[in-house]
């Protein structure tokens, strides 16, 4: 391997990592919003 491994990023790996992060954040936010709605419904706040 010539030079630093950071000279040329592995774009497939970069894409997969970013895609996974974005997916997890969207999933977490969606789940959180559902949990908040359920909490409000159960406690008669909505």
URSULMO-V178847 format. One record per residue. RES is the residue in three letters. PHI is phi in whole degrees, 0 to 359 (NA if undefined). PSI is psi in whole degrees, 0 to 359 (999 if undefined). NEAR is the number of other C-alpha atoms within 10 Angstrom. Layout:
res=RES phi=PHI psi=PSI near=NEAR
res=RES phi=PHI psi=PSI near=NEAR
This chain:
res=UNK phi=NA psi=119 near=4
res=UNK phi=269 psi=135 near=5
res=UNK phi=73 psi=189 near=7
res=UNK phi=284 psi=143 near=7
res=UNK phi=294 psi=347 near=9
res=UNK phi=270 psi=359 near=7
res=UNK phi=296 psi=319 near=8
res=UNK phi=227 psi=103 near=8
res=UNK phi=293 psi=152 near=9
res=UNK phi=277 psi=99 near=10
res=UNK phi=297 psi=330 near=9
res=UNK phi=296 psi=315 near=9
res=UNK phi=295 psi=318 near=10
res=UNK phi=300 psi=313 near=11
res=UNK phi=298 psi=316 near=11
res=UNK phi=296 psi=317 near=11
res=UNK phi=297 psi=312 near=12
res=UNK phi=296 psi=316 near=12
res=UNK phi=300 psi=317 near=12
res=UNK phi=296 psi=316 near=12
res=UNK phi=299 psi=312 near=12
res=UNK phi=299 psi=314 near=12
res=UNK phi=302 psi=314 near=11
res=UNK phi=296 psi=317 near=12
res=UNK phi=297 psi=315 near=12
res=UNK phi=299 psi=316 near=12
res=UNK phi=298 psi=315 near=12
res=UNK phi=298 psi=315 near=12
res=UNK phi=295 psi=317 near=11
res=UNK phi=299 psi=313 near=12
res=UNK phi=298 psi=318 near=12
res=UNK phi=299 psi=315 near=12
res=UNK phi=298 psi=320 near=12
res=UNK phi=296 psi=318 near=12
res=UNK phi=297 psi=318 near=12
res=UNK phi=296 psi=316 near=12
res=UNK phi=299 psi=316 near=14
res=UNK phi=297 psi=317 near=14
res=UNK phi=300 psi=313 near=13
res=UNK phi=297 psi=317 near=12
res=UNK phi=298 psi=315 near=11
res=UNK phi=294 psi=330 near=10
res=UNK phi=260 psi=12 near=9
res=UNK phi=63 psi=31 near=8
res=UNK phi=266 psi=353 near=9
res=UNK phi=232 psi=999 near=9
